[in-house]
Amino acid sequence: MGEERAGRDSRVMTPAPLARHILSLADTKRLLGIRYSDWLLGSPSIETGIAASSMSQDEWGHARLLYAMLKRLGFDPFEVEHERPAARYYSAPALDRPFADWAHFVAAVVVVDGALSVALESFADGKFALARSRVPKMLAEEEYHRRFGAAWFSRLAAAGGEGAARLRDSAGAMLPTTLAWLLPADTVHDTLVADGHVWPEDRVRDRCRRRVGDTLATAGIDLDAVEPARAGWDPERRRGPGAPGEEAVERARGDLNRDLFVE
Amino acid sequence: MRTGLDEGVYEVFARKSRGEPLRHIGYIDAPGDELARVYAWKTYDEENWFEMCVVPRGAVIPVNRVEGPWAKNVPEETPGS
């Protein structure tokens, strides 16, 4: 239990490989849930807003389950969920800022949510017992996110014009950092692969290609031609430079209702 | 199959268990069959449904009542009948 806690004190964590991986998945889901929730109102139809709301709830529920796994590794989930500043978040860089428009939202469902699901498939197939038992239900719920993303992405791409151009630009901007997030090229991640906790890179790439390759192609994007953006890689936070906006992190931590927490 | 940008109405049917008959639980607007499946599942998620189906409103043919939401689907009568 103590092995994964290396370097932790009350506020600053330097988690070992498995904890870093879980924290990265959990923080990305929590931020994705916040970004989805921004579109409960203002999406193209009532049904679309309801779907965005439901997907947001899914992401927050999944994040909660993932944070809870850290307890098994010796971390205090309350502290992890509610005490960290933005600079200590491990979320994918594509979620650092709000989605600018609906095309940006749809691109994120395909690119970021898709990458998360591939990462979870890999984790559920590994040696960590909690992932094997808890992640499959998440993946079943994620299947509706995949259908939503594929249908909307293809629809906007086929419509052409400004919507298709914005979709292509948004997806193109997210892909390099998200691929780097999905495929960390560092020794910490190599340890996870060697220990059988996650798939090796070629298997992840293949699964990613099968999950989102055809969808991205409808907007003229060739996934195989995208290079991961690894400049400025922070091996501790398992991501590139930057951090999510403070406003989003305040919401993630629940700062406004801190005095009302009942755990 | 609807594939354009126009929204269509889909009727939603569901049942909670294998032996229960499908019942009409509502409707949703969707621009295509695939999104209709997602919207229905995400909108009517208050139960742990065993089975859910969507049917384009345009595919429902009324039998005895020719007014109401499916009025325009009443087929033309066969000449001489």
Boltz contact constraints between the chains, C-beta under 6 A:
constraints:
  - contact:
      token1: [A, 47]
      token2: [B, 28]
      max_distance: 6.0
  - contact:
      token1: [A, 47]
      token2: [B, 29]
      max_distance: 6.0
  - contact:
      token1: [A, 47]
      token2: [B, 39]
      max_distance: 6.0
  - contact:
      token1: [A, 50]
      token2: [B, 42]
      max_distance: 6.0
  - contact:
      token1: [A, 50]
      token2: [B, 43]
      max_distance: 6.0
  - contact:
      token1: [A, 51]
      token2: [B, 38]
      max_distance: 6.0
  - contact:
      token1: [A, 51]
      token2: [B, 39]
      max_distance: 6.0
  - contact:
      token1: [A, 51]
      token2: [B, 42]
      max_distance: 6.0
  - contact:
      token1: [A, 54]
      token2: [B, 42]
      max_distance: 6.0
  - contact:
      token1: [A, 144]
      token2: [B, 38]
      max_distance: 6.0
  - contact:
      token1: [A, 144]
      token2: [B, 41]
      max_distance: 6.0
  - contact:
      token1: [A, 147]
      token2: [B, 34]
      max_distance: 6.0
  - contact:
      token1: [A, 147]
      token2: [B, 38]
      max_distance: 6.0
  - contact:
      token1: [A, 148]
      token2: [B, 38]
      max_distance: 6.0
  - contact:
      token1: [A, 151]
      token2: [B, 34]
      max_distance: 6.0
  - contact:
      token1: [A, 151]
      token2: [B, 35]
      max_distance: 6.0
